[in-house]
Amino acid sequence: MVPTSNSNDGVLPHDLLHDILLRLPARPLCRFRAVCRPWRALLSDPRFADAHAARHPDPHVAVVVSGRLNSFGRELVDVYLVDASSGDVVKRVCAGRCERPNEVSTHGGMVLLVDNNQMLRVLDPASGAVPLVPDYKDHPNNCSFTLGRTASTGEYKVLRIRSDKDNWGERQVICCSVLTLGRGHLARWRNVPNPPQNVITERRLVAVVDGVAYFVLSMPYMHDRSGSDWIAAFDLEAEQWQPDLIGGPPETRNGVLRVSLAELRGSLVVAQDGHRAATLDLWFLLAGSGDGKVGQQHWSKQYTVTMPYHGRPWRLWEESAEPVVVLDDGRIVFWVWPRGSSRGGVMRVYDPITGGQTDVAAEAKCTHVGVYTGSLLRLP
Amino acid sequence: MAAATDDAGDSNEMIRVVSSDGEHFEMPEAAANLSLVLRHMIEDDCADAAGIPLAVVAAKPLAKIVDYCTKHAAKSSGLTIEEAEELKRFDAEFIEVDTDMLYDLLVAADFMGVEGLSKLAVQRTADLIKGKTPEQNRETFGIVNDFTPEEEEEICKENEWAFQITKPPSRLC
Protein backbone atom coordinates (compact mmCIF):
# COMPACT_ATOMS: atom_id res chain seq x y z
CA MET A 1 0.00 0.00 0.00
CA VAL A 2 1.63 3.18 -1.15
CA PRO A 3 0.37 6.38 0.42
CA THR A 4 -0.06 9.33 -1.87
CA SER A 5 -0.97 12.91 -1.12
CA ASN A 6 -4.61 12.02 -1.70
CA SER A 7 -4.61 8.60 -0.16
CA ASN A 8 -8.25 8.08 0.74
CA ASP A 9 -8.71 6.11 -2.41
CA GLY A 10 -6.65 3.40 -0.78
CA VAL A 11 -7.59 0.88 1.83
CA LEU A 12 -5.72 0.70 5.13
CA PRO A 13 -3.28 -2.16 5.63
CA HIS A 14 -5.00 -4.96 7.51
CA ASP A 15 -2.79 -4.74 10.62
CA LEU A 16 -3.44 -1.02 11.04
CA LEU A 17 -7.16 -1.44 10.55
CA HIS A 18 -7.13 -4.23 13.14
CA ASP A 19 -5.32 -1.96 15.65
CA ILE A 20 -7.73 0.91 15.05
CA LEU A 21 -10.91 -1.15 15.33
CA LEU A 22 -9.65 -2.92 18.45
CA ARG A 23 -9.75 0.44 20.24
CA LEU A 24 -13.45 1.03 19.55
CA PRO A 25 -16.33 -0.04 21.82
CA ALA A 26 -18.53 -3.00 20.81
CA ARG A 27 -21.37 -0.76 19.68
CA PRO A 28 -19.72 1.00 16.71
CA LEU A 29 -17.99 -2.27 15.83
CA CYS A 30 -21.30 -4.09 15.41
CA ARG A 31 -22.47 -1.15 13.32
CA PHE A 32 -19.34 -1.27 11.15
CA ARG A 33 -20.07 -4.84 10.12
CA ALA A 34 -22.19 -3.12 7.46
CA VAL A 35 -19.23 -1.22 5.93
CA CYS A 36 -17.97 -3.94 3.56
CA ARG A 37 -17.22 -7.66 3.40
CA PRO A 38 -13.62 -7.49 4.70
CA TRP A 39 -14.75 -5.43 7.71
CA ARG A 40 -17.61 -7.80 8.41
CA ALA A 41 -15.25 -10.78 8.23
CA LEU A 42 -12.83 -9.15 10.70
CA LEU A 43 -15.56 -7.94 13.07
CA SER A 44 -17.29 -11.32 13.15
CA ASP A 45 -14.06 -13.26 13.73
CA PRO A 46 -14.04 -14.99 17.16
CA ARG A 47 -10.31 -14.27 17.49
CA PHE A 48 -11.00 -10.58 17.06
CA ALA A 49 -13.82 -10.85 19.62
CA ASP A 50 -11.42 -12.42 22.13
CA ALA A 51 -8.76 -9.75 21.57
CA HIS A 52 -11.45 -7.09 21.93
CA ALA A 53 -12.85 -8.59 25.13
CA ALA A 54 -9.36 -8.66 26.64
CA ARG A 55 -8.92 -4.99 25.82
CA HIS A 56 -12.39 -3.80 26.83
CA PRO A 57 -13.44 -5.47 30.04
CA ASP A 58 -16.36 -3.03 30.41
CA PRO A 59 -19.28 -5.19 31.46
CA HIS A 60 -22.96 -4.98 30.65
CA VAL A 61 -25.83 -5.07 33.06
CA ALA A 62 -28.03 -8.14 33.14
CA VAL A 63 -31.58 -7.16 34.09
CA VAL A 64 -33.93 -10.00 34.93
CA VAL A 65 -37.55 -9.16 34.19
CA SER A 66 -40.62 -11.24 34.93
CA GLY A 67 -44.17 -10.78 33.79
CA ARG A 68 -44.17 -11.37 30.03
CA LEU A 69 -46.94 -13.85 29.31
CA ASN A 70 -46.64 -16.71 26.86
CA SER A 71 -49.52 -17.75 24.61
CA PHE A 72 -51.00 -19.84 27.42
CA GLY A 73 -51.00 -16.87 29.75
CA ARG A 74 -48.11 -18.19 31.80
CA GLU A 75 -45.56 -15.76 33.15
CA LEU A 76 -42.10 -15.91 31.60
CA VAL A 77 -38.78 -14.59 32.85
CA ASP A 78 -36.54 -12.68 30.44
CA VAL A 79 -32.94 -11.64 30.82
CA TYR A 80 -31.99 -8.34 29.17
CA LEU A 81 -28.41 -7.41 28.47
CA VAL A 82 -28.23 -3.66 28.75
CA ASP A 83 -25.48 -1.30 27.61
CA ALA A 84 -24.40 0.20 30.91
CA SER A 85 -23.80 3.78 29.82
CA SER A 86 -26.71 4.23 27.41
CA GLY A 87 -29.32 1.91 28.88
CA ASP A 88 -29.91 0.39 25.45
CA VAL A 89 -30.99 -3.22 25.28
CA VAL A 90 -28.38 -5.28 23.51
CA LYS A 91 -30.16 -8.55 23.75
CA ARG A 92 -33.18 -10.24 25.28
CA VAL A 93 -33.05 -13.92 26.16
CA CYS A 94 -36.04 -15.84 27.40
CA ALA A 95 -35.21 -17.93 30.46
CA GLY A 96 -38.57 -19.71 30.41
CA ARG A 97 -41.00 -20.13 33.27
CA CYS A 98 -39.39 -19.42 36.60
CA GLU A 99 -41.90 -19.09 39.38
CA ARG A 100 -39.62 -17.46 41.90
CA PRO A 101 -37.75 -14.83 39.97
CA ASN A 102 -36.21 -13.46 43.15
CA GLU A 103 -33.90 -16.43 43.38
CA VAL A 104 -31.52 -15.38 40.66
CA SER A 105 -27.75 -15.16 40.83
CA THR A 106 -25.51 -13.57 38.19
CA HIS A 107 -21.80 -13.97 37.78
CA GLY A 108 -19.40 -13.39 34.89
CA GLY A 109 -21.17 -14.57 31.75
CA MET A 110 -23.84 -16.71 33.42
CA VAL A 111 -27.23 -16.28 35.04
CA LEU A 112 -28.65 -18.87 37.42
CA LEU A 113 -32.41 -19.20 37.84
CA VAL A 114 -34.76 -21.57 39.65
CA ASP A 115 -37.55 -22.82 37.40
CA ASN A 116 -41.07 -23.97 38.12
CA ASN A 117 -40.04 -27.56 38.68
CA GLN A 118 -37.54 -26.42 41.29
CA MET A 119 -34.77 -27.15 38.88
CA LEU A 120 -31.82 -24.87 38.37
CA ARG A 121 -31.38 -23.23 34.99
CA VAL A 122 -28.00 -21.89 33.97
CA LEU A 123 -28.44 -19.30 31.25
CA ASP A 124 -25.62 -18.20 28.97
CA PRO A 125 -27.02 -14.93 27.60
CA ALA A 126 -24.52 -14.78 24.72
CA SER A 127 -25.60 -18.06 23.16
CA GLY A 128 -29.08 -18.12 24.64
CA ALA A 129 -28.47 -21.69 25.82
CA VAL A 130 -30.31 -22.73 28.95
CA PRO A 131 -28.91 -26.02 30.24
CA LEU A 132 -30.54 -27.45 33.33
CA VAL A 133 -28.30 -28.35 36.19
CA PRO A 134 -27.99 -32.07 35.65
CA ASP A 135 -28.74 -33.08 39.21
CA TYR A 136 -32.46 -32.51 39.03
CA LYS A 137 -33.70 -33.65 42.34
CA ASP A 138 -36.27 -31.19 43.57
CA HIS A 139 -34.78 -28.44 45.63
CA PRO A 140 -36.55 -27.58 48.83
CA ASN A 141 -38.29 -24.23 48.79
CA ASN A 142 -36.16 -22.60 51.42
CA CYS A 143 -32.88 -22.52 49.55
CA SER A 144 -30.76 -19.69 48.28
CA PHE A 145 -28.29 -20.07 45.45
CA THR A 146 -25.10 -18.11 44.89
CA LEU A 147 -23.23 -18.43 41.61
CA GLY A 148 -19.50 -17.74 41.50
CA ARG A 149 -16.23 -18.68 39.86
CA THR A 150 -13.18 -20.11 41.54
CA ALA A 151 -10.20 -17.78 41.50
CA SER A 152 -7.61 -20.12 39.98
CA THR A 153 -9.48 -22.52 37.67
CA GLY A 154 -12.37 -20.25 36.67
CA GLU A 155 -14.87 -23.05 37.24
CA TYR A 156 -18.45 -21.96 37.89
CA LYS A 157 -19.77 -23.24 41.21
CA VAL A 158 -23.10 -22.85 42.94
CA LEU A 159 -23.32 -22.52 46.72
CA ARG A 160 -26.73 -23.66 47.99
CA ILE A 161 -27.73 -22.60 51.47
CA ARG A 162 -30.80 -24.16 52.99
CA SER A 163 -32.36 -22.40 55.92
CA ASP A 164 -35.48 -22.74 58.04
CA LYS A 165 -37.32 -20.49 60.44
CA ASP A 166 -36.69 -21.23 64.09
CA ASN A 167 -39.20 -20.83 66.94
CA TRP A 168 -38.63 -17.09 66.97
CA GLY A 169 -39.20 -16.70 63.26
CA GLU A 170 -35.54 -16.17 62.45
CA ARG A 171 -34.07 -18.07 59.55
CA GLN A 172 -31.35 -20.48 60.58
CA VAL A 173 -28.94 -22.07 58.15
CA ILE A 174 -29.61 -25.81 58.07
CA CYS A 175 -27.06 -27.00 55.57
CA CYS A 176 -24.79 -25.83 52.78
CA SER A 177 -23.79 -27.65 49.61
CA VAL A 178 -21.79 -26.92 46.49
CA LEU A 179 -22.17 -27.97 42.86
CA THR A 180 -19.64 -27.54 40.09
CA LEU A 181 -21.20 -26.57 36.74
CA GLY A 182 -20.12 -28.00 33.44
CA ARG A 183 -19.50 -31.54 34.66
CA GLY A 184 -22.43 -33.01 32.75
CA HIS A 185 -24.22 -35.88 34.45
CA LEU A 186 -21.33 -36.32 36.89
CA ALA A 187 -22.29 -33.14 38.73
CA ARG A 188 -23.46 -33.76 42.30
CA TRP A 189 -24.22 -31.53 45.23
CA ARG A 190 -21.52 -31.92 47.84
CA ASN A 191 -22.28 -31.05 51.44
CA VAL A 192 -19.94 -28.48 52.89
CA PRO A 193 -19.63 -27.12 56.46
CA ASN A 194 -22.04 -24.54 57.82
CA PRO A 195 -20.92 -20.92 58.25
CA PRO A 196 -19.16 -20.02 61.50
CA GLN A 197 -22.26 -17.96 62.46
CA ASN A 198 -25.77 -17.76 61.06
CA VAL A 199 -25.89 -15.73 57.81
CA ILE A 200 -28.57 -13.87 55.85
CA THR A 201 -29.05 -15.16 52.32
CA GLU A 202 -30.97 -12.20 50.93
CA ARG A 203 -29.34 -11.45 47.59
CA ARG A 204 -28.41 -7.83 48.26
CA LEU A 205 -26.42 -8.95 51.29
CA VAL A 206 -24.34 -11.41 49.24
CA ALA A 207 -21.41 -10.63 46.93
CA VAL A 208 -18.89 -12.84 45.14
CA VAL A 209 -15.41 -11.38 44.71
CA ASP A 210 -12.44 -13.24 43.27
CA GLY A 211 -13.72 -16.72 44.09
CA VAL A 212 -15.01 -15.84 47.56
CA ALA A 213 -18.69 -15.44 48.45
CA TYR A 214 -19.37 -12.91 51.22
CA PHE A 215 -22.42 -12.99 53.48
CA VAL A 216 -23.70 -10.76 56.27
CA LEU A 217 -24.39 -12.34 59.66
CA SER A 218 -28.03 -12.47 60.63
CA MET A 219 -29.48 -9.96 63.07
CA PRO A 220 -29.53 -11.87 66.39
CA TYR A 221 -25.85 -12.48 65.99
CA MET A 222 -25.30 -8.89 65.06
CA HIS A 223 -26.98 -7.65 68.25
CA ASP A 224 -24.92 -10.01 70.36
CA ARG A 225 -21.76 -8.85 68.77
CA SER A 226 -22.38 -5.18 68.12
CA GLY A 227 -19.16 -3.51 67.15
CA SER A 228 -17.64 -6.81 66.09
CA ASP A 229 -16.95 -8.49 62.80
CA TRP A 230 -20.06 -9.25 60.78
CA ILE A 231 -19.08 -10.58 57.34
CA ALA A 232 -18.57 -14.32 56.72
CA ALA A 233 -16.60 -15.56 53.70
CA PHE A 234 -16.92 -18.81 51.76
CA ASP A 235 -14.01 -19.85 49.53
CA LEU A 236 -15.50 -21.46 46.41
CA GLU A 237 -12.26 -23.21 45.51
CA ALA A 238 -11.53 -24.77 48.91
CA GLU A 239 -15.31 -25.16 49.51
CA GLN A 240 -14.75 -23.99 53.07
CA TRP A 241 -15.90 -21.06 55.16
CA GLN A 242 -12.99 -18.92 56.23
CA PRO A 243 -12.61 -19.42 59.99
CA ASP A 244 -12.33 -15.70 60.75
CA LEU A 245 -15.14 -13.22 60.25
CA ILE A 246 -14.38 -9.90 58.57
CA GLY A 247 -15.04 -6.60 60.26
CA GLY A 248 -17.11 -4.03 58.38
CA PRO A 249 -16.08 -0.47 57.55
CA PRO A 250 -15.56 1.69 60.66
CA GLU A 251 -18.74 3.75 60.27
CA THR A 252 -21.10 0.85 59.61
CA ARG A 253 -20.88 -0.91 62.95
CA ASN A 254 -24.17 0.39 64.24
CA GLY A 255 -26.06 0.64 61.01
CA VAL A 256 -25.80 -2.77 59.47
CA LEU A 257 -29.49 -2.78 58.52
CA ARG A 258 -28.85 -0.19 55.86
CA VAL A 259 -25.92 -1.82 54.12
CA SER A 260 -25.68 -3.95 51.01
CA LEU A 261 -22.74 -5.90 49.62
CA ALA A 262 -21.45 -5.61 46.06
CA GLU A 263 -18.48 -6.40 43.89
CA LEU A 264 -17.02 -3.30 42.26
CA ARG A 265 -13.69 -3.08 40.40
CA GLY A 266 -12.67 -6.47 41.79
CA SER A 267 -13.14 -5.43 45.43
CA LEU A 268 -15.73 -6.28 48.03
CA VAL A 269 -17.83 -3.17 48.62
CA VAL A 270 -20.13 -2.31 51.49
CA ALA A 271 -22.68 0.31 50.44
CA GLN A 272 -24.04 2.16 53.44
CA ASP A 273 -27.28 3.99 52.89
CA GLY A 274 -27.28 6.99 55.18
CA HIS A 275 -30.62 8.56 54.34
CA ARG A 276 -30.31 10.91 57.28
CA ALA A 277 -26.99 12.20 55.98
CA ALA A 278 -28.40 12.26 52.44
CA THR A 279 -25.65 9.99 51.13
CA LEU A 280 -24.73 6.52 49.99
CA ASP A 281 -21.18 5.68 51.08
CA LEU A 282 -19.23 3.08 49.11
CA TRP A 283 -16.53 1.37 51.18
CA PHE A 284 -13.98 -0.73 49.30
CA LEU A 285 -12.09 -3.56 51.00
CA LEU A 286 -8.57 -3.06 49.68
CA ALA A 287 -5.49 -5.24 49.92
CA GLY A 288 -2.49 -3.92 51.87
CA SER A 289 -0.12 -1.56 50.11
CA GLY A 290 2.83 -3.89 50.50
CA ASP A 291 4.96 -1.27 52.26
CA GLY A 292 3.31 -2.14 55.54
CA LYS A 293 1.86 1.36 55.95
CA VAL A 294 -1.78 0.35 55.62
CA GLY A 295 -1.59 -3.10 57.13
CA GLN A 296 -3.04 -6.08 55.36
CA GLN A 297 -6.61 -5.40 54.33
CA HIS A 298 -8.37 -2.14 55.00
CA TRP A 299 -11.62 -0.35 54.22
CA SER A 300 -11.44 2.78 52.13
CA LYS A 301 -14.43 5.07 51.59
CA GLN A 302 -13.98 5.85 47.90
CA TYR A 303 -17.31 7.44 47.04
CA THR A 304 -20.01 9.36 48.82
CA VAL A 305 -22.93 9.55 46.45
CA THR A 306 -25.89 11.86 46.93
CA MET A 307 -29.03 10.30 45.51
CA PRO A 308 -31.99 12.47 44.49
CA TYR A 309 -34.25 10.53 46.83
CA HIS A 310 -32.11 11.41 49.81
CA GLY A 311 -32.90 14.09 52.28
CA ARG A 312 -36.24 12.66 53.22
CA PRO A 313 -36.54 11.19 56.66
CA TRP A 314 -35.18 7.69 56.49
CA ARG A 315 -37.63 4.82 56.58
CA LEU A 316 -36.95 1.14 56.30
CA TRP A 317 -38.83 0.52 53.06
CA GLU A 318 -37.89 3.74 51.30
CA GLU A 319 -36.42 3.81 47.80
CA SER A 320 -32.94 2.30 47.83
CA ALA A 321 -29.98 2.26 45.48
CA GLU A 322 -27.75 -0.71 44.78
CA PRO A 323 -24.33 -0.18 43.15
CA VAL A 324 -23.98 -2.50 40.15
CA VAL A 325 -20.76 -1.73 38.33
CA VAL A 326 -18.03 0.90 37.87
CA LEU A 327 -17.43 1.71 34.19
CA ASP A 328 -14.01 2.15 32.58
CA ASP A 329 -14.46 5.93 32.58
CA GLY A 330 -15.11 5.95 36.33
CA ARG A 331 -18.88 6.42 36.21
CA ILE A 332 -20.92 4.16 38.49
CA VAL A 333 -24.11 2.34 37.49
CA PHE A 334 -26.77 2.01 40.19
CA TRP A 335 -30.07 0.23 40.21
CA VAL A 336 -32.60 2.18 42.24
CA TRP A 337 -35.38 0.00 43.66
CA PRO A 338 -38.76 1.61 44.27
CA ARG A 339 -40.08 2.15 47.78
CA GLY A 340 -41.66 -0.79 49.48
CA SER A 341 -40.96 -3.20 46.65
CA SER A 342 -38.33 -5.57 45.36
CA ARG A 343 -39.72 -5.24 41.83
CA GLY A 344 -39.09 -2.52 39.28
CA GLY A 345 -36.76 0.43 39.47
CA VAL A 346 -34.49 2.57 37.32
CA MET A 347 -30.91 2.25 36.11
CA ARG A 348 -28.98 5.35 37.10
CA VAL A 349 -25.51 6.33 35.90
CA TYR A 350 -23.60 8.50 38.34
CA ASP A 351 -20.56 10.59 37.41
CA PRO A 352 -18.33 11.05 40.48
CA ILE A 353 -16.47 13.97 38.90
CA THR A 354 -19.47 16.17 38.18
CA GLY A 355 -21.85 14.57 40.68
CA GLY A 356 -24.35 14.36 37.81
CA GLN A 357 -26.81 11.51 37.48
CA THR A 358 -28.69 10.21 34.48
CA ASP A 359 -31.51 7.70 34.52
CA VAL A 360 -30.92 5.61 31.42
CA ALA A 361 -33.58 2.92 31.73
CA ALA A 362 -36.57 1.92 33.80
CA GLU A 363 -38.29 -1.40 34.17
CA ALA A 364 -41.41 -1.90 36.25
CA LYS A 365 -41.06 -5.67 36.51
CA CYS A 366 -37.34 -6.04 37.16
CA THR A 367 -36.57 -8.59 39.85
CA HIS A 368 -32.79 -8.89 39.72
CA VAL A 369 -29.85 -6.89 38.44
CA GLY A 370 -26.40 -8.30 37.87
CA VAL A 371 -23.28 -7.79 35.80
CA TYR A 372 -22.57 -9.56 32.51
CA THR A 373 -18.90 -9.70 31.52
CA GLY A 374 -19.10 -11.83 28.37
CA SER A 375 -18.16 -10.41 24.95
CA LEU A 376 -20.85 -8.64 22.97
CA LEU A 377 -19.12 -9.15 19.64
CA ARG A 378 -19.82 -12.82 20.10
CA LEU A 379 -23.55 -12.27 20.33
CA PRO A 380 -25.25 -13.82 17.35
CA MET B 1 8.38 3.88 23.24
CA ALA B 2 11.89 3.57 22.00
CA ALA B 3 13.87 5.80 24.32
CA ALA B 4 17.08 7.32 23.13
CA THR B 5 20.06 6.19 25.13
CA ASP B 6 22.31 8.74 26.80
CA ASP B 7 24.94 8.07 24.18
CA ALA B 8 22.60 8.88 21.36
CA GLY B 9 21.33 11.95 23.19
CA ASP B 10 24.84 13.33 23.45
CA SER B 11 25.63 12.66 19.84
CA ASN B 12 25.34 15.77 17.71
CA GLU B 13 25.45 13.91 14.46
CA MET B 14 22.66 14.79 12.05
CA ILE B 15 20.96 12.07 10.05
CA ARG B 16 19.72 12.88 6.58
CA VAL B 17 16.66 11.26 5.07
CA VAL B 18 15.14 11.60 1.60
CA SER B 19 11.41 11.43 0.91
CA SER B 20 9.86 9.48 -1.94
CA ASP B 21 9.46 12.72 -3.88
CA GLY B 22 13.14 13.64 -3.43
CA GLU B 23 13.08 16.18 -0.60
CA HIS B 24 15.90 16.13 1.96
CA PHE B 25 15.41 16.35 5.72
CA GLU B 26 17.80 16.40 8.66
CA MET B 27 17.32 15.36 12.25
CA PRO B 28 19.57 14.53 15.22
CA GLU B 29 20.63 10.91 15.52
CA ALA B 30 18.63 10.56 18.75
CA ALA B 31 15.49 11.54 16.84
CA ALA B 32 16.19 9.15 13.99
CA ASN B 33 16.68 6.39 16.55
CA LEU B 34 12.97 6.64 17.45
CA SER B 35 12.29 5.01 14.10
CA LEU B 36 13.07 1.31 14.12
CA VAL B 37 13.86 1.35 10.41
CA LEU B 38 16.22 4.34 10.64
CA ARG B 39 17.91 2.92 13.73
CA HIS B 40 18.69 -0.32 11.93
CA MET B 41 20.01 1.61 8.95
CA ILE B 42 22.26 3.71 11.21
CA GLU B 43 23.49 0.62 13.03
CA ASP B 44 24.28 -0.97 9.69
CA ASP B 45 26.22 2.16 8.65
CA CYS B 46 23.83 2.99 5.86
CA ALA B 47 23.45 6.61 6.94
CA ASP B 48 25.71 8.62 4.66
CA ALA B 49 25.82 12.17 3.40
CA ALA B 50 23.43 11.35 0.57
CA GLY B 51 20.73 10.55 3.11
CA ILE B 52 18.62 7.45 3.78
CA PRO B 53 16.03 7.08 1.02
CA LEU B 54 12.47 6.41 2.26
CA ALA B 55 10.82 5.18 -0.90
CA VAL B 56 7.26 5.08 0.43
CA VAL B 57 7.11 8.25 2.57
CA ALA B 58 6.24 11.53 0.83
CA ALA B 59 7.70 14.89 1.87
CA LYS B 60 4.56 16.19 3.64
CA PRO B 61 4.19 13.38 6.20
CA LEU B 62 7.97 13.01 6.48
CA ALA B 63 8.30 16.64 7.55
CA LYS B 64 5.75 15.97 10.31
CA ILE B 65 7.51 12.78 11.38
CA VAL B 66 10.88 14.56 11.58
CA ASP B 67 9.17 17.19 13.78
CA TYR B 68 7.65 14.52 16.00
CA CYS B 69 10.88 12.58 16.45
CA THR B 70 12.98 15.68 17.07
CA LYS B 71 10.57 16.88 19.77
CA HIS B 72 10.32 13.48 21.45
CA ALA B 73 14.05 12.71 21.26
CA ALA B 74 14.87 16.00 22.98
CA LYS B 75 12.53 15.08 25.81
CA SER B 76 12.89 11.37 26.09
CA SER B 77 14.59 10.62 29.39
CA GLY B 78 14.01 11.80 32.94
CA LEU B 79 10.87 13.83 32.24
CA THR B 80 9.50 16.12 34.91
CA ILE B 81 5.72 16.22 35.30
CA GLU B 82 5.55 19.56 33.48
CA GLU B 83 7.63 18.25 30.61
CA ALA B 84 5.44 15.18 30.30
CA GLU B 85 2.38 17.45 30.26
CA GLU B 86 3.97 19.64 27.61
CA LEU B 87 4.77 16.61 25.47
CA LYS B 88 1.15 15.48 25.81
CA ARG B 89 -0.04 18.91 24.65
CA PHE B 90 2.42 18.75 21.76
CA ASP B 91 1.01 15.34 20.75
CA ALA B 92 -2.58 16.56 20.96
CA GLU B 93 -1.83 19.55 18.70
CA PHE B 94 0.43 17.52 16.45
CA ILE B 95 -2.28 15.02 15.55
CA GLU B 96 -4.94 17.68 14.81
CA VAL B 97 -4.62 17.08 11.07
CA ASP B 98 -7.02 16.41 8.20
CA THR B 99 -7.89 12.85 7.30
CA ASP B 100 -5.52 12.69 4.34
CA MET B 101 -2.55 13.66 6.50
CA LEU B 102 -3.74 11.33 9.26
CA TYR B 103 -3.83 8.49 6.79
CA ASP B 104 -0.33 9.30 5.54
CA LEU B 105 0.96 9.51 9.12
CA LEU B 106 -0.66 6.19 10.02
CA VAL B 107 0.96 4.35 7.16
CA ALA B 108 4.32 6.16 7.34
CA ALA B 109 4.70 5.78 11.13
CA ASP B 110 3.84 2.11 10.79
CA PHE B 111 6.34 1.67 7.94
CA MET B 112 9.13 3.56 9.73
CA GLY B 113 8.43 1.84 13.03
CA VAL B 114 7.86 5.01 15.10
CA GLU B 115 5.91 3.36 17.89
CA GLY B 116 4.74 6.43 19.80
CA LEU B 117 3.49 8.19 16.69
CA SER B 118 1.87 5.03 15.43
CA LYS B 119 -0.15 4.69 18.65
CA LEU B 120 -1.07 8.37 18.53
CA ALA B 121 -2.35 8.14 14.96
CA VAL B 122 -4.22 4.88 15.58
CA GLN B 123 -6.01 6.34 18.62
CA ARG B 124 -6.84 9.53 16.73
CA THR B 125 -8.34 7.53 13.87
CA ALA B 126 -10.35 5.42 16.31
CA ASP B 127 -11.71 8.58 17.97
CA LEU B 128 -12.62 10.04 14.58
CA ILE B 129 -14.64 7.09 13.33
CA LYS B 130 -16.23 6.03 16.63
CA GLY B 131 -19.50 7.91 16.16
CA LYS B 132 -19.82 7.46 12.42
CA THR B 133 -22.24 5.51 10.27
CA PRO B 134 -21.00 2.74 7.97
CA GLU B 135 -21.55 5.05 4.98
CA GLN B 136 -19.43 7.83 6.52
CA ASN B 137 -16.71 5.28 7.18
CA ARG B 138 -16.73 4.14 3.58
CA GLU B 139 -16.19 7.76 2.59
CA THR B 140 -13.38 8.27 5.11
CA PHE B 141 -11.48 5.18 4.04
CA GLY B 142 -12.46 5.19 0.38
CA ILE B 143 -14.14 1.80 0.68
CA VAL B 144 -16.57 0.50 -1.93
CA ASN B 145 -19.78 -0.98 -0.55
CA ASP B 146 -19.67 -4.56 -1.79
CA PHE B 147 -22.92 -5.72 -0.16
CA THR B 148 -26.18 -6.19 -1.99
CA PRO B 149 -28.98 -4.01 -0.54
CA GLU B 150 -30.58 -7.19 0.88
CA GLU B 151 -27.36 -8.23 2.62
CA GLU B 152 -26.88 -4.76 4.03
CA GLU B 153 -30.41 -4.71 5.38
CA GLU B 154 -29.87 -8.12 6.93
CA ILE B 155 -26.67 -6.97 8.72
CA CYS B 156 -28.38 -3.84 9.99
CA LYS B 157 -31.20 -5.95 11.35
CA GLU B 158 -28.85 -8.40 13.05
CA ASN B 159 -26.99 -5.54 14.73
CA GLU B 160 -29.99 -3.33 15.31
CA TRP B 161 -28.96 -2.25 18.81
CA ALA B 162 -25.75 -0.75 17.47
CA PHE B 163 -27.59 1.52 15.05
CA GLN B 164 -29.80 3.22 17.62
CA ILE B 165 -27.57 6.20 18.34
CA THR B 166 -29.50 7.76 21.19
CA LYS B 167 -32.55 6.77 23.09
CA PRO B 168 -34.44 8.57 25.85
CA PRO B 169 -34.76 6.75 29.18
CA SER B 170 -37.55 4.30 28.69
CA ARG B 171 -38.91 0.95 29.62
CA LEU B 172 -36.60 -1.81 28.55
CA CYS B 173 -39.19 -3.82 26.69
Interface residues (C-beta under 8 A of the other chain):
Chain A: M1 V2 P3 T4 S5 N6 S7 N8 D9 G10 V11 L12 P13 D15 L16 D19 I20 L21 R23 L24 P25 A26 R27 P28 L29 C30 R31 F32 R33 A34 V35 C36 R37 W39 R40 V63 V65 R68 D78 Y80 V82 D83 S86 G87 D88 V89 V90 K91 R92 V346 T358 D359 V360 A361 A362 E363 A364 C366 P380
Chain B: V56 V57 A58 K60 P61 T99 D100 Y103 D104 L106 V107 A108 D110 V122 Q123 T125 A126 I129 K130 G131 K132 T133 P134 N137 R138 T140 F141 G142 I143 V144 N145 D146 F147 E152 I155 C156 E158 N159 W161 A162 F163 Q164 T166 K167 P169 S170 R171 L172 C173
